[in-house]
Amino acid sequence: MSTVIKETAMSIRAWLALFILALATFTIVTTELAPVGLLTPVANGLHASEAEIGMTVSLYAWVGALSALFACVFLGNLPKKALLLSLTVILFISNVGSAAVSSYEMLLAARVVGALDRHCLSRQGLLSPFPSCWSRSFLPKPLLKNMWT
């Protein structure tokens, strides 16, 4: 018995949306997890102790947890597309700032901005560890059917 799967063409717009969603998810996860593995090189580069650099990871988590409490209340009524774009740009600026800092204090500031932004993205349902919910909204229906069979 053979099953014939019809090819369903995706538009350029759908491919672009899927690529941007994948790139944003990769960036979010990397922003959270990469500093843990880079404590020693970052500490050496900024002439700080590993414990101080480790504080940037802890501070990121604490600020993110607290900002998540307020994100739904203050951002819930804003248009999702504009919010996603603006928060993604802020996350980009925060990551570039984190990479280009020359002092420990500047790194802390950049990480706090990133934490506020990242958790606003997640709590608004704009971006989460499971972006498949969003991808269902722009992928062709026949393609979705074939993905799960």
Protein Blocks (a to p, Z undefined) as FASTA:
>chain_A
ZZddddddddfklmmmmmmmmmmmmmmmmmmmmmmmmmmmmmmmnopafklmmmmmmmmm
mmmmmmmmmmmmmmmmpcfklmmmmmmmmmmmmmmmmmmpcbfklmmmmmmmmmmmmmmm
mmnomacfblmlmmmmmgcfklmmmmmZZ
